Amino acid sequence: MTATVPAQTSTPTWRAYLGLCKLRVVGAIVFTAVIGMFLAVPGLPPLAETLWGALGIGLAAASAAALNHVYDREIDSKMGRTEDRPLPQAQLKPQQANTFALIIGTLSMVILTVFVNPLTAVLTFVSLIGYAVIYTRYLKRVTTQNIVIGGAAGAAPPVLGWCAVTGAVHPHSLLLFLIIFIWTPPHFWPLALAKKDEYRLADMPMLPVIYGDDVTKLHILGYTILLVIFSLLPYLTGMSGLIYLTSALLLGAGFLYYAIRLKRAKDNKLAMRTFGYSLLYLGGIFSALLVDHYLRF
């Protein structure tokens, strides 16, 4: 089935370009990167590196998002949740989106190299390529484990933030990477369950499309259990204290509650609620890390 893309009928607006940036996703990326900056130092991180680092990482994430729009434009036109994006609606041409991605991506590298440090720029560039090219253009289309493997790019922001203020990759920053990496599958697969028919129509090899609901729900539960276990590592390694431990256990219990209920359910009505809770979980666990960093018990 070939989707029909309408012809562009007007001059692109700033809203169309802004629509390429996936601002909610970029906001979450910048949030976890900034938390990494605060956790990297005993007091407050240096203001200049914090501001320039957040801007550079945010622009790189927006560039990757714009490239994602270009590569996925035909898929997006076939799915209800993405058909209103700028390219399927012909608000922009692919060349315009590519140019926009190149400009803000280049700007992000200049900012990070000149005002932060070269290592952060290199790691951010690797993450950009990992998401926009390796995951979006290849993994997403060839394996049901696309989310698992591609999750590495989405898990990088805390490491990038940490590196931005210290110039190095610390083992504690890798714990933050690990938490997001393991969180990604049980976060995304409930959405894939809820939108299974759309992914099937778009011929995307998502886990529920290829192996069915039961296998997907079992994977969600398995990864959620792993997440709860690995979320204890910041406390067990001395990185965080009791505020974080209590928060991680409570938030993890909530995630397990949804994963178990979803596993037992005969339908997928809980899928979007589980997806929604996963977002609350990530925000809560990183907020707890921040609070615990300054109010250690």
Secondary structure per residue as TSV (DSSP state, phi and psi in degrees):
chain	resnum	aa	ss	phi	psi
A	1	M	-	360.0	126.9
A	2	T	-	-108.2	125.0
A	3	A	-	-77.1	143.1
A	4	T	-	-94.0	118.8
A	5	V	-	-97.6	123.8
A	6	P	-	-64.8	152.2
A	7	A	-	-74.3	147.5
A	8	Q	-	-69.7	130.5
A	9	T	-	-117.5	-4.4
A	10	S	S	-149.1	167.4
A	11	T	-	-68.0	134.0
A	12	P	-	-59.0	143.1
A	13	T	-	-105.2	165.7
A	14	W	H	-63.2	-27.7
A	15	R	H	-66.4	-35.8
A	16	A	H	-64.9	-43.8
A	17	Y	H	-66.5	-38.8
A	18	L	H	-63.8	-33.4
A	19	G	H	-65.5	-19.4
A	20	L	T	-74.3	-18.6
A	21	C	T	-84.6	-10.4
A	22	K	-	49.1	64.9
A	23	L	H	-60.5	-33.0
A	24	R	H	-66.8	-41.8
A	25	V	H	-66.7	-45.0
A	26	V	H	-62.2	-38.4
A	27	G	H	-60.3	-42.6
A	28	A	H	-65.8	-37.9
A	29	I	H	-64.4	-47.5
A	30	V	H	-64.4	-38.9
A	31	F	H	-58.3	-51.3
A	32	T	H	-68.9	-31.5
A	33	A	H	-66.2	-43.1
A	34	V	H	-66.6	-38.9
A	35	I	H	-59.2	-42.1
A	36	G	H	-58.8	-37.3
A	37	M	H	-63.7	-44.5
A	38	F	H	-68.4	-36.4
A	39	L	H	-73.6	-16.9
A	40	A	T	-76.2	-18.9
A	41	V	S	-130.9	153.8
A	42	P	S	-63.8	-41.0
A	43	G	S	-101.4	-132.2
A	44	L	-	-92.9	142.0
A	45	P	-	-68.9	155.1
A	46	P	-	-59.8	134.4
A	47	L	H	-61.7	-44.8
A	48	A	H	-62.0	-49.5
A	49	E	H	-64.0	-34.3
A	50	T	H	-65.8	-48.6
A	51	L	H	-69.5	-48.5
A	52	W	H	-66.1	-38.1
A	53	G	H	-64.2	-45.5
A	54	A	H	-62.4	-41.3
A	55	L	H	-65.8	-46.2
A	56	G	H	-64.6	-43.8
A	57	I	H	-66.0	-39.7
A	58	G	H	-64.2	-42.8
A	59	L	H	-65.4	-37.6
A	60	A	H	-65.1	-41.6
A	61	A	H	-64.0	-40.2
A	62	A	H	-66.0	-36.8
A	63	S	H	-63.4	-44.6
A	64	A	H	-62.3	-38.8
A	65	A	H	-64.2	-41.0
A	66	A	H	-64.1	-41.6
A	67	L	H	-64.6	-36.1
A	68	N	H	-59.6	-40.0
A	69	H	H	-61.7	-40.7
A	70	V	H	-66.5	-49.8
A	71	Y	H	-68.3	-29.8
A	72	D	T	-101.5	13.7
A	73	R	H	-62.4	-36.7
A	74	E	H	-71.6	-41.0
A	75	I	H	-62.4	-45.0
A	76	D	H	-59.4	-34.6
A	77	S	H	-70.1	-15.4
A	78	K	H	-99.0	-6.3
A	79	M	S	-115.4	135.6
A	80	G	T	-60.4	-37.2
A	81	R	T	-77.5	-10.5
A	82	T	T	-125.6	-3.0
A	83	E	T	-68.6	-15.5
A	84	D	T	-91.4	6.2
A	85	R	S	-68.3	160.9
A	86	P	T	-56.2	-40.4
A	87	L	T	-74.3	-46.7
A	88	P	T	-58.6	-30.4
A	89	Q	T	-88.6	4.1
A	90	A	T	58.8	30.4
A	91	Q	S	-75.7	-21.6
A	92	L	S	-141.3	155.9
A	93	K	-	-92.1	153.3
A	94	P	H	-54.4	-38.8
A	95	Q	H	-62.6	-37.9
A	96	Q	H	-67.2	-39.9
A	97	A	H	-66.3	-41.1
A	98	N	H	-62.0	-43.0
A	99	T	H	-63.7	-43.4
A	100	F	H	-60.2	-45.7
A	101	A	H	-62.1	-40.7
A	102	L	H	-64.8	-41.2
A	103	I	H	-65.4	-52.0
A	104	I	H	-73.7	-28.5
A	105	G	H	-67.1	-43.6
A	106	T	H	-63.9	-42.5
A	107	L	H	-60.8	-40.0
A	108	S	H	-63.3	-41.4
A	109	M	H	-66.0	-39.5
A	110	V	H	-63.0	-47.2
A	111	I	H	-60.0	-47.9
A	112	L	I	-68.1	-37.8
A	113	T	I	-70.6	-44.8
A	114	V	I	-81.7	-43.1
A	115	F	I	-103.7	-10.4
A	116	V	I	-117.5	-95.6
A	117	N	-	-164.0	154.3
A	118	P	H	-61.4	-35.1
A	119	L	H	-63.0	-42.2
A	120	T	H	-62.3	-39.6
A	121	A	H	-62.5	-44.8
A	122	V	H	-64.1	-47.2
A	123	L	H	-64.3	-38.0
A	124	T	H	-66.2	-40.6
A	125	F	H	-63.2	-42.6
A	126	V	H	-61.1	-41.5
A	127	S	H	-64.8	-40.9
A	128	L	H	-60.1	-48.4
A	129	I	H	-65.2	-38.7
A	130	G	I	-59.8	-41.6
A	131	Y	I	-81.4	-50.9
A	132	A	I	-74.0	-30.0
A	133	V	I	-110.9	-61.3
A	134	I	I	-63.0	-48.0
A	135	Y	I	-75.8	-57.2
A	136	T	I	-65.3	-45.2
A	137	R	I	-85.1	-26.9
A	138	Y	I	-120.0	-65.2
A	139	L	I	-56.8	-41.8
A	140	K	H	-58.9	-25.7
A	141	R	H	-102.6	-6.7
A	142	V	H	-123.3	-13.7
A	143	T	-	-145.3	146.4
A	144	T	T	-71.8	-14.2
A	145	Q	T	-92.6	19.8
A	146	N	H	-56.0	-43.0
A	147	I	H	-66.7	-39.6
A	148	V	H	-64.4	-51.5
A	149	I	H	-70.0	-45.3
A	150	G	H	-68.5	-15.4
A	151	G	H	-62.8	-18.6
A	152	A	H	-60.7	-39.7
A	153	A	H	-66.1	-41.3
A	154	G	H	-72.2	-17.3
A	155	A	T	-89.6	-5.6
A	156	A	-	-73.9	-28.2
A	157	P	H	-50.8	-43.0
A	158	P	H	-61.3	-35.5
A	159	V	H	-66.0	-42.1
A	160	L	H	-63.1	-43.2
A	161	G	H	-63.8	-44.0
A	162	W	H	-59.3	-47.0
A	163	C	H	-64.5	-32.2
A	164	A	H	-62.0	-33.7
A	165	V	H	-101.8	-11.2
A	166	T	H	-118.8	-21.4
A	167	G	S	77.7	13.1
A	168	A	S	-146.6	161.4
A	169	V	-	-100.2	110.7
A	170	H	-	-92.5	147.1
A	171	P	H	-54.1	-34.6
A	172	H	H	-64.8	-33.3
A	173	S	H	-67.4	-29.1
A	174	L	H	-71.7	-25.3
A	175	L	H	-65.8	-39.8
A	176	L	H	-65.0	-41.4
A	177	F	H	-57.0	-46.0
A	178	L	H	-63.2	-40.8
A	179	I	H	-61.4	-47.4
A	180	I	H	-68.3	-37.2
A	181	F	H	-60.4	-44.6
A	182	I	H	-76.2	-28.7
A	183	W	H	-68.6	-31.6
A	184	T	H	-58.1	-48.3
A	185	P	H	-61.5	-48.8
A	186	P	H	-71.9	-11.3
A	187	H	H	-80.0	-45.2
A	188	F	H	-86.9	-35.5
A	189	W	H	-61.7	-33.8
A	190	P	H	-60.3	-37.4
A	191	L	H	-64.9	-40.6
A	192	A	H	-63.1	-35.1
A	193	L	H	-63.3	-48.3
A	194	A	H	-65.0	-32.2
A	195	K	T	-108.4	25.4
A	196	K	H	-55.6	-44.8
A	197	D	H	-64.2	-35.7
A	198	E	H	-68.2	-41.6
A	199	Y	H	-65.1	-36.1
A	200	R	H	-65.1	-42.6
A	201	L	H	-62.2	-35.5
A	202	A	T	-84.0	1.3
A	203	D	T	59.8	43.5
A	204	M	-	-101.7	130.0
A	205	P	-	-80.3	57.0
A	206	M	-	-74.5	155.2
A	207	L	H	-52.9	-49.2
A	208	P	H	-67.8	-26.1
A	209	V	H	-69.8	-41.5
A	210	I	H	-87.1	-42.9
A	211	Y	H	-112.0	-5.8
A	212	G	-	93.5	172.1
A	213	D	H	-67.6	-43.8
A	214	D	H	-62.4	-44.5
A	215	V	H	-63.7	-41.5
A	216	T	H	-63.4	-44.0
A	217	K	H	-64.1	-36.4
A	218	L	H	-65.4	-41.3
A	219	H	H	-63.0	-42.0
A	220	I	H	-59.6	-46.4
A	221	L	H	-63.9	-44.2
A	222	G	H	-60.8	-45.6
A	223	Y	H	-69.4	-31.8
A	224	T	H	-66.2	-40.9
A	225	I	H	-61.8	-44.9
A	226	L	H	-59.8	-40.5
A	227	L	H	-61.7	-45.4
A	228	V	H	-60.9	-41.8
A	229	I	H	-65.3	-50.1
A	230	F	H	-71.2	-23.6
A	231	S	T	-67.8	-13.8
A	232	L	T	-81.5	-14.2
A	233	L	H	-59.4	-40.6
A	234	P	H	-57.1	-35.2
A	235	Y	H	-75.0	-44.5
A	236	L	H	-66.6	-26.6
A	237	T	T	-92.2	0.5
A	238	G	T	83.9	5.7
A	239	M	S	-70.3	-36.7
A	240	S	S	-132.1	168.6
A	241	G	-	-115.1	-151.1
A	242	L	H	-71.6	-30.7
A	243	I	H	-61.0	-46.1
A	244	Y	H	-67.0	-44.7
A	245	L	H	-57.7	-46.9
A	246	T	H	-61.7	-44.3
A	247	S	H	-64.2	-42.8
A	248	A	H	-63.5	-40.2
A	249	L	H	-67.7	-43.1
A	250	L	H	-67.3	-46.4
A	251	L	H	-65.2	-39.0
A	252	G	H	-65.5	-38.2
A	253	A	H	-62.3	-38.9
A	254	G	H	-64.9	-41.7
A	255	F	H	-64.3	-43.8
A	256	L	H	-61.7	-37.8
A	257	Y	H	-58.0	-48.3
A	258	Y	H	-68.5	-40.5
A	259	A	H	-64.8	-39.9
A	260	I	H	-68.7	-44.1
A	261	R	H	-62.7	-40.6
A	262	L	H	-64.6	-39.1
A	263	K	H	-64.2	-37.5
A	264	R	H	-81.8	-21.2
A	265	A	-	-68.9	147.4
A	266	K	S	-84.8	-12.4
A	267	D	S	-128.7	-169.7
A	268	N	S	-114.6	25.5
A	269	K	T	-64.8	-25.5
A	270	L	T	-87.4	-4.2
A	271	A	H	-59.8	-48.3
A	272	M	H	-70.4	-31.6
A	273	R	H	-67.9	-36.5
A	274	T	H	-66.3	-42.5
A	275	F	H	-58.9	-45.6
A	276	G	H	-62.7	-40.8
A	277	Y	H	-65.7	-34.8
A	278	S	H	-60.4	-35.6
A	279	L	H	-67.5	-43.0
A	280	L	H	-61.2	-39.8
A	281	Y	H	-59.9	-50.1
A	282	L	H	-62.9	-45.1
A	283	G	H	-62.1	-39.6
A	284	G	H	-67.7	-41.8
A	285	I	H	-70.7	-36.0
A	286	F	H	-76.5	-32.1
A	287	S	H	-65.4	-39.6
A	288	A	H	-63.9	-39.1
A	289	L	H	-59.5	-42.2
A	290	L	H	-67.0	-49.3
A	291	V	H	-60.4	-45.0
A	292	D	H	-62.8	-32.9
A	293	H	H	-61.1	-33.8
A	294	Y	H	-105.2	-14.6
A	295	L	S	-126.6	63.5
A	296	R	-	-76.0	131.4
A	297	F	-	-116.4	360.0
